Amino acid sequence: MKRRNFFSAAALIGLTGCSSFYYGDKPGATWFPTDLIEANHRAVDALLANAPLDAQHPVMVATLVQVDRLSESSRLGRIFSEQIAGRMVQRGVRVVELKLRDSVALQRDQGELLLSREVREVSQSHDAQAVVVGTYAASASALYISLKLVTPVGNAVVAAHNYAVPMDENVRVLLASGGLRY
C-alpha cells in the first residue's frame, strides 16, 4: 500500500512540476505550449513525401523569413530552419550547413538569407539539388508557415507544404525577437 502511494505521489509531482507553465492573468492557470518541434517535423515529412530528391546531392535550408519583409527574420525563423534541417537529416537527406560558409548572406540576428540571385551561385558551389525556403505570417490566432523545396536552376518549386501553429505566448516571444509585436 505504501509503495503504491509513493508512486502515485511521484507521478503527480512529475506531472505538475515539469509540464505546466503559468502565463497570463489567470493565477494557477496551466498552459501547455504548442509542440513546435513536432509541427516542424510533420511539415518536413509532408514536404519530403513527394519530393524528387537524389540521395547523392545535398539540400540547403535557408532561414524562414517574414512574408511581408523578405529580408528580415526572427528567432522563430531561425529556430524553425534549424528544426527543419535537423528533421531532413533524420530522414536521410544530406543537408549543407550554411552557417559555416562565407558565400551566404549571413546577417547578424537574421540568419542565412538566400536572395534569389544567390541561390544558383551558392547551390552550385555545394552541388545542392534544392533549397528549402520558407515564409511565415502571423495573425491574431495563428502563425502560418509556407515551405517550398526549390531547384536552384530555374527556381522551380518541386514540393511545397503549408501549415499553421496556434499563436500562443511561446510563438509571440520568438517573433518578438525580430522586432514584431503580436
C-alpha positions, 0 to 999 in steps of 0.5 A: 500500500505504501509503495503504491502511494509513493508512486502515485505521489511521484507521478503527480509531482512529475506531472505538475512540476515539469509540464505546466507553465503559468502565463497570463492573468489567470493565477494557477492557470496551466498552459501547455505550449504548442509542440513546435518541434513536432509541427516542424517535423510533420511539415518536413515529412509532408514536404519530403513525401513527394519530393524528387530528391537524389540521395547523392546531392545535398539540400540547403535550408535557408532561414524562414523569413517574414512574408511581408519583409523578405529580408528580415527574420526572427528567432522563430525563423531561425529556430524553425530552419534549424528544426527543419534541417535537423528533421531532413537529416533524420530522414536521410537527406544530406543537408549543407550547413550554411552557417559555416560558409562565407558565400551566404548572406549571413546577417547578424540576428537574421540568419542565412538569407538566400536572395534569389540571385544567390541561390544558383551561385551558392547551390552550385558551389555545394552541388545542392539539388534544392533549397528549402525556403520558407515564409511565415505570417502571423495573425491574431490566432495563428502563425502560418508557415509556407515551405517550398523545396526549390531547384536552384536552376530555374527556381522551380518549386518541386514540393511545397507544404503549408501549415499553421501553429496556434499563436500562443505566448511561446510563438509571440516571444520568438517573433518578438525577437525580430522586432514584431509585436503580436 
